[in-house]
Amino acid sequence: MANAPQTCPKCAGKMKQGFVVDHSRAASFVSHWVAGAPEKSFWTRTKVPGEATVPIGTFRCSSCGFLESYARDEFASQ
């Protein structure tokens, strides 16, 4: 990411790239941002329109643990 945080805005520690994982019964996924408010679904608990999601990358401070997240297509699983 071109303008990724290099230093923590809270304590000036070093930021490290990672991601927040979503677990299902059989797999693990990169978390995604979804536009709008969540809606209940009987079958899946929450409705998720596939075309409106953007993968989330998260940066963590190695000193204080502060997290900063960005929703960008480049954070999709490769």
mmCIF file of the N, C-alpha and C atoms, coordinates in Angstrom:
data_MODEL
# 
_entry.id   MODEL 
# 
loop_
_atom_site.group_PDB 
_atom_site.id 
_atom_site.type_symbol 
_atom_site.label_atom_id 
_atom_site.label_alt_id 
_atom_site.label_comp_id 
_atom_site.label_asym_id 
_atom_site.label_entity_id 
_atom_site.label_seq_id 
_atom_site.pdbx_PDB_ins_code 
_atom_site.Cartn_x 
_atom_site.Cartn_y 
_atom_site.Cartn_z 
_atom_site.occupancy 
_atom_site.B_iso_or_equiv 
_atom_site.pdbx_formal_charge 
_atom_site.auth_seq_id 
_atom_site.auth_comp_id 
_atom_site.auth_asym_id 
_atom_site.auth_atom_id 
_atom_site.pdbx_PDB_model_num 
ATOM 1   N N  . MET A 1 1  ? 0.851   -1.175  0.000  1.00 0.00 ? 1  MET A N  1 
ATOM 2   C CA . MET A 1 1  ? 0.000   0.000   0.000  1.00 0.00 ? 1  MET A CA 1 
ATOM 3   C C  . MET A 1 1  ? 0.889   1.227   0.000  1.00 0.00 ? 1  MET A C  1 
ATOM 4   N N  . ALA A 1 2  ? 0.630   2.127   -0.920 1.00 0.00 ? 2  ALA A N  1 
ATOM 5   C CA . ALA A 1 2  ? 1.490   3.291   -1.123 1.00 0.00 ? 2  ALA A CA 1 
ATOM 6   C C  . ALA A 1 2  ? 1.621   4.175   0.109  1.00 0.00 ? 2  ALA A C  1 
ATOM 7   N N  . ASN A 1 3  ? 0.518   4.489   0.773  1.00 0.00 ? 3  ASN A N  1 
ATOM 8   C CA . ASN A 1 3  ? 0.585   5.367   1.945  1.00 0.00 ? 3  ASN A CA 1 
ATOM 9   C C  . ASN A 1 3  ? 0.249   4.602   3.224  1.00 0.00 ? 3  ASN A C  1 
ATOM 10  N N  . ALA A 1 4  ? 0.827   3.420   3.356  1.00 0.00 ? 4  ALA A N  1 
ATOM 11  C CA . ALA A 1 4  ? 0.631   2.602   4.545  1.00 0.00 ? 4  ALA A CA 1 
ATOM 12  C C  . ALA A 1 4  ? 1.295   3.269   5.743  1.00 0.00 ? 4  ALA A C  1 
ATOM 13  N N  . PRO A 1 5  ? 0.693   3.134   6.920  1.00 0.00 ? 5  PRO A N  1 
ATOM 14  C CA . PRO A 1 5  ? 1.293   3.749   8.105  1.00 0.00 ? 5  PRO A CA 1 
ATOM 15  C C  . PRO A 1 5  ? 2.604   3.055   8.465  1.00 0.00 ? 5  PRO A C  1 
ATOM 16  N N  . GLN A 1 6  ? 3.663   3.809   8.599  1.00 0.00 ? 6  GLN A N  1 
ATOM 17  C CA . GLN A 1 6  ? 4.970   3.275   8.988  1.00 0.00 ? 6  GLN A CA 1 
ATOM 18  C C  . GLN A 1 6  ? 5.175   3.375   10.489 1.00 0.00 ? 6  GLN A C  1 
ATOM 19  N N  . THR A 1 7  ? 4.616   4.438   11.079 1.00 0.00 ? 7  THR A N  1 
ATOM 20  C CA . THR A 1 7  ? 4.740   4.633   12.520 1.00 0.00 ? 7  THR A CA 1 
ATOM 21  C C  . THR A 1 7  ? 3.353   4.814   13.131 1.00 0.00 ? 7  THR A C  1 
ATOM 22  N N  . CYS A 1 8  ? 3.206   4.386   14.344 1.00 0.00 ? 8  CYS A N  1 
ATOM 23  C CA . CYS A 1 8  ? 1.939   4.441   15.064 1.00 0.00 ? 8  CYS A CA 1 
ATOM 24  C C  . CYS A 1 8  ? 1.558   5.891   15.375 1.00 0.00 ? 8  CYS A C  1 
ATOM 25  N N  . PRO A 1 9  ? 0.317   6.289   15.089 1.00 0.00 ? 9  PRO A N  1 
ATOM 26  C CA . PRO A 1 9  ? -0.103  7.654   15.423 1.00 0.00 ? 9  PRO A CA 1 
ATOM 27  C C  . PRO A 1 9  ? -0.304  7.874   16.920 1.00 0.00 ? 9  PRO A C  1 
ATOM 28  N N  . LYS A 1 10 ? -0.312  6.804   17.705 1.00 0.00 ? 10 LYS A N  1 
ATOM 29  C CA . LYS A 1 10 ? -0.507  6.921   19.161 1.00 0.00 ? 10 LYS A CA 1 
ATOM 30  C C  . LYS A 1 10 ? 0.805   7.011   19.930 1.00 0.00 ? 10 LYS A C  1 
ATOM 31  N N  . CYS A 1 11 ? 1.794   6.153   19.554 1.00 0.00 ? 11 CYS A N  1 
ATOM 32  C CA . CYS A 1 11 ? 3.033   6.107   20.346 1.00 0.00 ? 11 CYS A CA 1 
ATOM 33  C C  . CYS A 1 11 ? 4.304   6.187   19.501 1.00 0.00 ? 11 CYS A C  1 
ATOM 34  N N  . ALA A 1 12 ? 4.173   6.291   18.175 1.00 0.00 ? 12 ALA A N  1 
ATOM 35  C CA . ALA A 1 12 ? 5.295   6.364   17.240 1.00 0.00 ? 12 ALA A CA 1 
ATOM 36  C C  . ALA A 1 12 ? 6.064   5.050   17.110 1.00 0.00 ? 12 ALA A C  1 
ATOM 37  N N  . GLY A 1 13 ? 5.459   3.930   17.561 1.00 0.00 ? 13 GLY A N  1 
ATOM 38  C CA . GLY A 1 13 ? 6.072   2.615   17.375 1.00 0.00 ? 13 GLY A CA 1 
ATOM 39  C C  . GLY A 1 13 ? 5.969   2.179   15.916 1.00 0.00 ? 13 GLY A C  1 
ATOM 40  N N  . LYS A 1 14 ? 6.570   1.048   15.594 1.00 0.00 ? 14 LYS A N  1 
ATOM 41  C CA . LYS A 1 14 ? 6.571   0.540   14.225 1.00 0.00 ? 14 LYS A CA 1 
ATOM 42  C C  . LYS A 1 14 ? 5.268   -0.215  13.939 1.00 0.00 ? 14 LYS A C  1 
ATOM 43  N N  . MET A 1 15 ? 4.638   0.085   12.781 1.00 0.00 ? 15 MET A N  1 
ATOM 44  C CA . MET A 1 15 ? 3.410   -0.585  12.365 1.00 0.00 ? 15 MET A CA 1 
ATOM 45  C C  . MET A 1 15 ? 3.752   -1.771  11.466 1.00 0.00 ? 15 MET A C  1 
ATOM 46  N N  . LYS A 1 16 ? 3.023   -2.881  11.659 1.00 0.00 ? 16 LYS A N  1 
ATOM 47  C CA . LYS A 1 16 ? 3.244   -4.098  10.876 1.00 0.00 ? 16 LYS A CA 1 
ATOM 48  C C  . LYS A 1 16 ? 1.933   -4.497  10.204 1.00 0.00 ? 16 LYS A C  1 
ATOM 49  N N  . GLN A 1 17 ? 1.995   -4.818  8.898  1.00 0.00 ? 17 GLN A N  1 
ATOM 50  C CA . GLN A 1 17 ? 0.797   -5.191  8.158  1.00 0.00 ? 17 GLN A CA 1 
ATOM 51  C C  . GLN A 1 17 ? 0.311   -6.589  8.532  1.00 0.00 ? 17 GLN A C  1 
ATOM 52  N N  . GLY A 1 18 ? -1.011  -6.754  8.574  1.00 0.00 ? 18 GLY A N  1 
ATOM 53  C CA . GLY A 1 18 ? -1.638  -8.041  8.833  1.00 0.00 ? 18 GLY A CA 1 
ATOM 54  C C  . GLY A 1 18 ? -3.081  -8.000  8.391  1.00 0.00 ? 18 GLY A C  1 
ATOM 55  N N  . PHE A 1 19 ? -3.912  -8.874  8.959  1.00 0.00 ? 19 PHE A N  1 
ATOM 56  C CA . PHE A 1 19 ? -5.341  -8.873  8.641  1.00 0.00 ? 19 PHE A CA 1 
ATOM 57  C C  . PHE A 1 19 ? -6.119  -9.493  9.780  1.00 0.00 ? 19 PHE A C  1 
ATOM 58  N N  . VAL A 1 20 ? -7.410  -9.197  9.819  1.00 0.00 ? 20 VAL A N  1 
ATOM 59  C CA . VAL A 1 20 ? -8.312  -9.787  10.794 1.00 0.00 ? 20 VAL A CA 1 
ATOM 60  C C  . VAL A 1 20 ? -8.965  -10.973 10.109 1.00 0.00 ? 20 VAL A C  1 
ATOM 61  N N  . VAL A 1 21 ? -8.935  -12.136 10.744 1.00 0.00 ? 21 VAL A N  1 
ATOM 62  C CA . VAL A 1 21 ? -9.446  -13.356 10.128 1.00 0.00 ? 21 VAL A CA 1 
ATOM 63  C C  . VAL A 1 21 ? -10.885 -13.628 10.581 1.00 0.00 ? 21 VAL A C  1 
ATOM 64  N N  . ASP A 1 22 ? -11.701 -14.074 9.641  1.00 0.00 ? 22 ASP A N  1 
ATOM 65  C CA . ASP A 1 22 ? -13.054 -14.549 9.929  1.00 0.00 ? 22 ASP A CA 1 
ATOM 66  C C  . ASP A 1 22 ? -13.039 -16.057 9.771  1.00 0.00 ? 22 ASP A C  1 
ATOM 67  N N  . HIS A 1 23 ? -13.524 -16.769 10.779 1.00 0.00 ? 23 HIS A N  1 
ATOM 68  C CA . HIS A 1 23 ? -13.543 -18.230 10.734 1.00 0.00 ? 23 HIS A CA 1 
ATOM 69  C C  . HIS A 1 23 ? -14.948 -18.724 10.407 1.00 0.00 ? 23 HIS A C  1 
ATOM 70  N N  . SER A 1 24 ? -15.024 -19.751 9.564  1.00 0.00 ? 24 SER A N  1 
ATOM 71  C CA . SER A 1 24 ? -16.277 -20.471 9.359  1.00 0.00 ? 24 SER A CA 1 
ATOM 72  C C  . SER A 1 24 ? -16.036 -21.890 9.858  1.00 0.00 ? 24 SER A C  1 
ATOM 73  N N  . ARG A 1 25 ? -16.956 -22.770 9.643  1.00 0.00 ? 25 ARG A N  1 
ATOM 74  C CA . ARG A 1 25 ? -16.771 -24.146 10.115 1.00 0.00 ? 25 ARG A CA 1 
ATOM 75  C C  . ARG A 1 25 ? -15.611 -24.839 9.426  1.00 0.00 ? 25 ARG A C  1 
ATOM 76  N N  . ALA A 1 26 ? -15.376 -24.529 8.154  1.00 0.00 ? 26 ALA A N  1 
ATOM 77  C CA . ALA A 1 26 ? -14.389 -25.282 7.385  1.00 0.00 ? 26 ALA A CA 1 
ATOM 78  C C  . ALA A 1 26 ? -13.236 -24.432 6.843  1.00 0.00 ? 26 ALA A C  1 
ATOM 79  N N  . ALA A 1 27 ? -13.277 -23.122 7.018  1.00 0.00 ? 27 ALA A N  1 
ATOM 80  C CA . ALA A 1 27 ? -12.258 -22.288 6.385  1.00 0.00 ? 27 ALA A CA 1 
ATOM 81  C C  . ALA A 1 27 ? -12.031 -20.999 7.177  1.00 0.00 ? 27 ALA A C  1 
ATOM 82  N N  . SER A 1 28 ? -10.971 -20.285 6.791  1.00 0.00 ? 28 SER A N  1 
ATOM 83  C CA . SER A 1 28 ? -10.667 -18.975 7.352  1.00 0.00 ? 28 SER A CA 1 
ATOM 84  C C  . SER A 1 28 ? -10.633 -17.972 6.203  1.00 0.00 ? 28 SER A C  1 
ATOM 85  N N  . PHE A 1 29 ? -11.131 -16.770 6.454  1.00 0.00 ? 29 PHE A N  1 
ATOM 86  C CA . PHE A 1 29 ? -11.245 -15.751 5.423  1.00 0.00 ? 29 PHE A CA 1 
ATOM 87  C C  . PHE A 1 29 ? -10.707 -14.417 5.916  1.00 0.00 ? 29 PHE A C  1 
ATOM 88  N N  . VAL A 1 30 ? -10.284 -13.557 4.966  1.00 0.00 ? 30 VAL A N  1 
ATOM 89  C CA . VAL A 1 30 ? -9.941  -12.168 5.267  1.00 0.00 ? 30 VAL A CA 1 
ATOM 90  C C  . VAL A 1 30 ? -11.255 -11.430 5.512  1.00 0.00 ? 30 VAL A C  1 
ATOM 91  N N  . SER A 1 31 ? -11.334 -10.613 6.558  1.00 0.00 ? 31 SER A N  1 
ATOM 92  C CA . SER A 1 31 ? -12.537 -9.822  6.824  1.00 0.00 ? 31 SER A CA 1 
ATOM 93  C C  . SER A 1 31 ? -12.795 -8.851  5.681  1.00 0.00 ? 31 SER A C  1 
ATOM 94  N N  . HIS A 1 32 ? -14.072 -8.513  5.471  1.00 0.00 ? 32 HIS A N  1 
ATOM 95  C CA . HIS A 1 32 ? -14.470 -7.590  4.408  1.00 0.00 ? 32 HIS A CA 1 
ATOM 96  C C  . HIS A 1 32 ? -15.351 -6.488  4.975  1.00 0.00 ? 32 HIS A C  1 
ATOM 97  N N  . TRP A 1 33 ? -15.237 -5.309  4.390  1.00 0.00 ? 33 TRP A N  1 
ATOM 98  C CA . TRP A 1 33 ? -16.119 -4.187  4.687  1.00 0.00 ? 33 TRP A CA 1 
ATOM 99  C C  . TRP A 1 33 ? -17.322 -4.309  3.778  1.00 0.00 ? 33 TRP A C  1 
ATOM 100 N N  . VAL A 1 34 ? -18.528 -4.045  4.316  1.00 0.00 ? 34 VAL A N  1 
ATOM 101 C CA . VAL A 1 34 ? -19.763 -4.117  3.548  1.00 0.00 ? 34 VAL A CA 1 
ATOM 102 C C  . VAL A 1 34 ? -20.507 -2.794  3.715  1.00 0.00 ? 34 VAL A C  1 
ATOM 103 N N  . ALA A 1 35 ? -20.964 -2.210  2.613  1.00 0.00 ? 35 ALA A N  1 
ATOM 104 C CA . ALA A 1 35 ? -21.695 -0.939  2.653  1.00 0.00 ? 35 ALA A CA 1 
ATOM 105 C C  . ALA A 1 35 ? -23.055 -1.117  3.320  1.00 0.00 ? 35 ALA A C  1 
ATOM 106 N N  . GLY A 1 36 ? -23.489 -0.115  4.058  1.00 0.00 ? 36 GLY A N  1 
ATOM 107 C CA . GLY A 1 36 ? -24.814 -0.119  4.656  1.00 0.00 ? 36 GLY A CA 1 
ATOM 108 C C  . GLY A 1 36 ? -24.860 -0.783  6.015  1.00 0.00 ? 36 GLY A C  1 
ATOM 109 N N  . ALA A 1 37 ? -26.053 -0.778  6.595  1.00 0.00 ? 37 ALA A N  1 
ATOM 110 C CA . ALA A 1 37 ? -26.268 -1.385  7.917  1.00 0.00 ? 37 ALA A CA 1 
ATOM 111 C C  . ALA A 1 37 ? -26.480 -2.889  7.760  1.00 0.00 ? 37 ALA A C  1 
ATOM 112 N N  . PRO A 1 38 ? -26.074 -3.687  8.739  1.00 0.00 ? 38 PRO A N  1 
ATOM 113 C CA . PRO A 1 38 ? -26.280 -5.139  8.656  1.00 0.00 ? 38 PRO A CA 1 
ATOM 114 C C  . PRO A 1 38 ? -27.769 -5.481  8.712  1.00 0.00 ? 38 PRO A C  1 
ATOM 115 N N  . GLU A 1 39 ? -28.142 -6.499  7.931  1.00 0.00 ? 39 GLU A N  1 
ATOM 116 C CA . GLU A 1 39 ? -29.515 -7.000  7.921  1.00 0.00 ? 39 GLU A CA 1 
ATOM 117 C C  . GLU A 1 39 ? -29.502 -8.469  8.307  1.00 0.00 ? 39 GLU A C  1 
ATOM 118 N N  . LYS A 1 40 ? -30.481 -8.879  9.107  1.00 0.00 ? 40 LYS A N  1 
ATOM 119 C CA . LYS A 1 40 ? -30.565 -10.269 9.542  1.00 0.00 ? 40 LYS A CA 1 
ATOM 120 C C  . LYS A 1 40 ? -30.947 -11.178 8.380  1.00 0.00 ? 40 LYS A C  1 
ATOM 121 N N  . SER A 1 41 ? -30.436 -12.404 8.434  1.00 0.00 ? 41 SER A N  1 
ATOM 122 C CA . SER A 1 41 ? -30.776 -13.452 7.479  1.00 0.00 ? 41 SER A CA 1 
ATOM 123 C C  . SER A 1 41 ? -31.050 -14.726 8.264  1.00 0.00 ? 41 SER A C  1 
ATOM 124 N N  . PHE A 1 42 ? -32.127 -15.428 7.935  1.00 0.00 ? 42 PHE A N  1 
ATOM 125 C CA . PHE A 1 42 ? -32.458 -16.660 8.632  1.00 0.00 ? 42 PHE A CA 1 
ATOM 126 C C  . PHE A 1 42 ? -31.380 -17.721 8.434  1.00 0.00 ? 42 PHE A C  1 
ATOM 127 N N  . TRP A 1 43 ? -30.859 -17.857 7.211  1.00 0.00 ? 43 TRP A N  1 
ATOM 128 C CA . TRP A 1 43 ? -29.912 -18.930 6.884  1.00 0.00 ? 43 TRP A CA 1 
ATOM 129 C C  . TRP A 1 43 ? -28.475 -18.602 7.242  1.00 0.00 ? 43 TRP A C  1 
ATOM 130 N N  . THR A 1 44 ? -28.036 -17.368 7.000  1.00 0.00 ? 44 THR A N  1 
ATOM 131 C CA . THR A 1 44 ? -26.626 -17.026 7.207  1.00 0.00 ? 44 THR A CA 1 
ATOM 132 C C  . THR A 1 44 ? -26.391 -16.053 8.365  1.00 0.00 ? 44 THR A C  1 
ATOM 133 N N  . ARG A 1 45 ? -27.429 -15.689 9.089  1.00 0.00 ? 45 ARG A N  1 
ATOM 134 C CA . ARG A 1 45 ? -27.414 -14.765 10.221 1.00 0.00 ? 45 ARG A CA 1 
ATOM 135 C C  . ARG A 1 45 ? -27.284 -13.303 9.811  1.00 0.00 ? 45 ARG A C  1 
ATOM 136 N N  . THR A 1 46 ? -26.502 -13.013 8.755  1.00 0.00 ? 46 THR A N  1 
ATOM 137 C CA . THR A 1 46 ? -26.368 -11.644 8.262  1.00 0.00 ? 46 THR A CA 1 
ATOM 138 C C  . THR A 1 46 ? -26.317 -11.672 6.743  1.00 0.00 ? 46 THR A C  1 
ATOM 139 N N  . LYS A 1 47 ? -27.138 -10.842 6.099  1.00 0.00 ? 47 LYS A N  1 
ATOM 140 C CA . LYS A 1 47 ? -27.120 -10.755 4.631  1.00 0.00 ? 47 LYS A CA 1 
ATOM 141 C C  . LYS A 1 47 ? -25.853 -10.030 4.197  1.00 0.00 ? 47 LYS A C  1 
ATOM 142 N N  . VAL A 1 48 ? -25.181 -10.569 3.178  1.00 0.00 ? 48 VAL A N  1 
ATOM 143 C CA . VAL A 1 48 ? -23.965 -9.949  2.661  1.00 0.00 ? 48 VAL A CA 1 
ATOM 144 C C  . VAL A 1 48 ? -24.043 -9.919  1.135  1.00 0.00 ? 48 VAL A C  1 
ATOM 145 N N  . PRO A 1 49 ? -24.230 -8.725  0.552  1.00 0.00 ? 49 PRO A N  1 
ATOM 146 C CA . PRO A 1 49 ? -24.225 -8.626  -0.901 1.00 0.00 ? 49 PRO A CA 1 
ATOM 147 C C  . PRO A 1 49 ? -22.792 -8.757  -1.419 1.00 0.00 ? 49 PRO A C  1 
ATOM 148 N N  . GLY A 1 50 ? -22.498 -9.801  -2.173 1.00 0.00 ? 50 GLY A N  1 
ATOM 149 C CA . GLY A 1 50 ? -21.135 -10.094 -2.609 1.00 0.00 ? 50 GLY A CA 1 
ATOM 150 C C  . GLY A 1 50 ? -20.441 -8.995  -3.370 1.00 0.00 ? 50 GLY A C  1 
ATOM 151 N N  . GLU A 1 51 ? -21.173 -8.277  -4.226 1.00 0.00 ? 51 GLU A N  1 
ATOM 152 C CA . GLU A 1 51 ? -20.531 -7.256  -5.047 1.00 0.00 ? 51 GLU A CA 1 
ATOM 153 C C  . GLU A 1 51 ? -20.176 -5.990  -4.274 1.00 0.00 ? 51 GLU A C  1 
ATOM 154 N N  . ALA A 1 52 ? -20.687 -5.828  -3.078 1.00 0.00 ? 52 ALA A N  1 
ATOM 155 C CA . ALA A 1 52 ? -20.460 -4.602  -2.310 1.00 0.00 ? 52 ALA A CA 1 
ATOM 156 C C  . ALA A 1 52 ? -19.421 -4.762  -1.212 1.00 0.00 ? 52 ALA A C  1 
ATOM 157 N N  . THR A 1 53 ? -18.585 -5.803  -1.259 1.00 0.00 ? 53 THR A N  1 
ATOM 158 C CA . THR A 1 53 ? -17.611 -6.009  -0.191 1.00 0.00 ? 53 THR A CA 1 
ATOM 159 C C  . THR A 1 53 ? -16.203 -5.613  -0.635 1.00 0.00 ? 53 THR A C  1 
ATOM 160 N N  . VAL A 1 54 ? -15.416 -5.182  0.330  1.00 0.00 ? 54 VAL A N  1 
ATOM 161 C CA . VAL A 1 54 ? -14.022 -4.807  0.080  1.00 0.00 ? 54 VAL A CA 1 
ATOM 162 C C  . VAL A 1 54 ? -13.173 -5.439  1.183  1.00 0.00 ? 54 VAL A C  1 
ATOM 163 N N  . PRO A 1 55 ? -12.098 -6.179  0.818  1.00 0.00 ? 55 PRO A N  1 
ATOM 164 C CA . PRO A 1 55 ? -11.261 -6.801  1.838  1.00 0.00 ? 55 PRO A CA 1 
ATOM 165 C C  . PRO A 1 55 ? -10.569 -5.762  2.731  1.00 0.00 ? 55 PRO A C  1 
ATOM 166 N N  . ILE A 1 56 ? -10.346 -6.143  3.991  1.00 0.00 ? 56 ILE A N  1 
ATOM 167 C CA . ILE A 1 56 ? -9.752  -5.234  4.974  1.00 0.00 ? 56 ILE A CA 1 
ATOM 168 C C  . ILE A 1 56 ? -8.341  -5.689  5.327  1.00 0.00 ? 56 ILE A C  1 
ATOM 169 N N  . GLY A 1 57 ? -7.403  -4.760  5.253  1.00 0.00 ? 57 GLY A N  1 
ATOM 170 C CA . GLY A 1 57 ? -6.040  -4.969  5.737  1.00 0.00 ? 57 GLY A CA 1 
ATOM 171 C C  . GLY A 1 57 ? -5.887  -4.173  7.021  1.00 0.00 ? 57 GLY A C  1 
ATOM 172 N N  . THR A 1 58 ? -5.187  -4.725  7.989  1.00 0.00 ? 58 THR A N  1 
ATOM 173 C CA . THR A 1 58 ? -5.034  -4.057  9.281  1.00 0.00 ? 58 THR A CA 1 
ATOM 174 C C  . THR A 1 58 ? -3.562  -3.965  9.644  1.00 0.00 ? 58 THR A C  1 
ATOM 175 N N  . PHE A 1 59 ? -3.163  -2.817  10.133 1.00 0.00 ? 59 PHE A N  1 
ATOM 176 C CA . PHE A 1 59 ? -1.799  -2.586  10.590 1.00 0.00 ? 59 PHE A CA 1 
ATOM 177 C C  . PHE A 1 59 ? -1.811  -2.508  12.105 1.00 0.00 ? 59 PHE A C  1 
ATOM 178 N N  . ARG A 1 60 ? -0.836  -3.184  12.749 1.00 0.00 ? 60 ARG A N  1 
ATOM 179 C CA . ARG A 1 60 ? -0.755  -3.249  14.205 1.00 0.00 ? 60 ARG A CA 1 
ATOM 180 C C  . ARG A 1 60 ? 0.562   -2.660  14.686 1.00 0.00 ? 60 ARG A C  1 
ATOM 181 N N  . CYS A 1 61 ? 0.480   -1.835  15.727 1.00 0.00 ? 61 CYS A N  1 
ATOM 182 C CA . CYS A 1 61 ? 1.679   -1.268  16.331 1.00 0.00 ? 61 CYS A CA 1 
ATOM 183 C C  . CYS A 1 61 ? 2.361   -2.342  17.169 1.00 0.00 ? 61 CYS A C  1 
ATOM 184 N N  . SER A 1 62 ? 3.658   -2.535  16.936 1.00 0.00 ? 62 SER A N  1 
ATOM 185 C CA . SER A 1 62 ? 4.397   -3.549  17.685 1.00 0.00 ? 62 SER A CA 1 
ATOM 186 C C  . SER A 1 62 ? 4.693   -3.108  19.121 1.00 0.00 ? 62 SER A C  1 
ATOM 187 N N  . SER A 1 63 ? 4.505   -1.821  19.425 1.00 0.00 ? 63 SER A N  1 
ATOM 188 C CA . SER A 1 63 ? 4.746   -1.319  20.781 1.00 0.00 ? 63 SER A CA 1 
ATOM 189 C C  . SER A 1 63 ? 3.489   -1.302  21.637 1.00 0.00 ? 63 SER A C  1 
ATOM 190 N N  . CYS A 1 64 ? 2.427   -0.637  21.169 1.00 0.00 ? 64 CYS A N  1 
ATOM 191 C CA . CYS A 1 64 ? 1.239   -0.460  22.017 1.00 0.00 ? 64 CYS A CA 1 
ATOM 192 C C  . CYS A 1 64 ? 0.040   -1.299  21.578 1.00 0.00 ? 64 CYS A C  1 
ATOM 193 N N  . GLY A 1 65 ? 0.094   -1.917  20.382 1.00 0.00 ? 65 GLY A N  1 
ATOM 194 C CA . GLY A 1 65 ? -0.990  -2.769  19.927 1.00 0.00 ? 65 GLY A CA 1 
ATOM 195 C C  . GLY A 1 65 ? -2.104  -2.048  19.189 1.00 0.00 ? 65 GLY A C  1 
ATOM 196 N N  . PHE A 1 66 ? -1.977  -0.745  18.978 1.00 0.00 ? 66 PHE A N  1 
ATOM 197 C CA . PHE A 1 66 ? -2.996  0.017   18.250 1.00 0.00 ? 66 PHE A CA 1 
ATOM 198 C C  . PHE A 1 66 ? -3.214  -0.594  16.872 1.00 0.00 ? 66 PHE A C  1 
ATOM 199 N N  . LEU A 1 67 ? -4.492  -0.695  16.442 1.00 0.00 ? 67 LEU A N  1 
ATOM 200 C CA . LEU A 1 67 ? -4.831  -1.226  15.124 1.00 0.00 ? 67 LEU A CA 1 
ATOM 201 C C  . LEU A 1 67 ? -5.390  -0.123  14.244 1.00 0.00 ? 67 LEU A C  1 
ATOM 202 N N  . GLU A 1 68 ? -4.962  -0.119  12.972 1.00 0.00 ? 68 GLU A N  1 
ATOM 203 C CA . GLU A 1 68 ? -5.486  0.814   11.977 1.00 0.00 ? 68 GLU A CA 1 
ATOM 204 C C  . GLU A 1 68 ? -5.827  -0.002  10.743 1.00 0.00 ? 68 GLU A C  1 
ATOM 205 N N  . SER A 1 69 ? -7.093  0.077   10.315 1.00 0.00 ? 69 SER A N  1 
ATOM 206 C CA . SER A 1 69 ? -7.575  -0.767  9.223  1.00 0.00 ? 69 SER A CA 1 
ATOM 207 C C  . SER A 1 69 ? -7.933  0.043   7.990  1.00 0.00 ? 69 SER A C  1 
ATOM 208 N N  . TYR A 1 70 ? -7.755  -0.575  6.807  1.00 0.00 ? 70 TYR A N  1 
ATOM 209 C CA . TYR A 1 70 ? -8.077  0.026   5.524  1.00 0.00 ? 70 TYR A CA 1 
ATOM 210 C C  . TYR A 1 70 ? -8.831  -0.987  4.683  1.00 0.00 ? 70 TYR A C  1 
ATOM 211 N N  . ALA A 1 71 ? -9.899  -0.563  4.025  1.00 0.00 ? 71 ALA A N  1 
ATOM 212 C CA . ALA A 1 71 ? -10.654 -1.425  3.116  1.00 0.00 ? 71 ALA A CA 1 
ATOM 213 C C  . ALA A 1 71 ? -10.214 -1.090  1.691  1.00 0.00 ? 71 ALA A C  1 
ATOM 214 N N  . ARG A 1 72 ? -9.470  -2.032  1.081  1.00 0.00 ? 72 ARG A N  1 
ATOM 215 C CA . ARG A 1 72 ? -8.956  -1.833  -0.285 1.00 0.00 ? 72 ARG A CA 1 
ATOM 216 C C  . ARG A 1 72 ? -8.870  -3.184  -0.974 1.00 0.00 ? 72 ARG A C  1 
ATOM 217 N N  . ASP A 1 73 ? -9.110  -3.191  -2.277 1.00 0.00 ? 73 ASP A N  1 
ATOM 218 C CA . ASP A 1 73 ? -9.077  -4.440  -3.049 1.00 0.00 ? 73 ASP A CA 1 
ATOM 219 C C  . ASP A 1 73 ? -7.738  -5.159  -2.967 1.00 0.00 ? 73 ASP A C  1 
ATOM 220 N N  . GLU A 1 74 ? -6.652  -4.440  -2.785 1.00 0.00 ? 74 GLU A N  1 
ATOM 221 C CA . GLU A 1 74 ? -5.327  -5.053  -2.736 1.00 0.00 ? 74 GLU A CA 1 
ATOM 222 C C  . GLU A 1 74 ? -5.120  -5.973  -1.527 1.00 0.00 ? 74 GLU A C  1 
ATOM 223 N N  . PHE A 1 75 ? -6.020  -5.919  -0.536 1.00 0.00 ? 75 PHE A N  1 
ATOM 224 C CA . PHE A 1 75 ? -5.893  -6.773  0.634  1.00 0.00 ? 75 PHE A CA 1 
ATOM 225 C C  . PHE A 1 75 ? -6.596  -8.118  0.488  1.00 0.00 ? 75 PHE A C  1 
ATOM 226 N N  . ALA A 1 76 ? -7.113  -8.427  -0.693 1.00 0.00 ? 76 ALA A N  1 
ATOM 227 C CA . ALA A 1 76 ? -7.755  -9.718  -0.938 1.00 0.00 ? 76 ALA A CA 1 
ATOM 228 C C  . ALA A 1 76 ? -6.721  -10.832 -0.871 1.00 0.00 ? 76 ALA A C  1 
ATOM 229 N N  . SER A 1 77 ? -7.166  -12.038 -0.556 1.00 0.00 ? 77 SER A N  1 
ATOM 230 C CA . SER A 1 77 ? -6.264  -13.197 -0.535 1.00 0.00 ? 77 SER A CA 1 
ATOM 231 C C  . SER A 1 77 ? -5.649  -13.390 -1.912 1.00 0.00 ? 77 SER A C  1 
ATOM 232 N N  . GLN A 1 78 ? -4.352  -13.700 -1.938 1.00 0.00 ? 78 GLN A N  1 
ATOM 233 C CA . GLN A 1 78 ? -3.652  -13.888 -3.213 1.00 0.00 ? 78 GLN A CA 1 
ATOM 234 C C  . GLN A 1 78 ? -3.492  -15.351 -3.567 1.00 0.00 ? 78 GLN A C  1 
# 
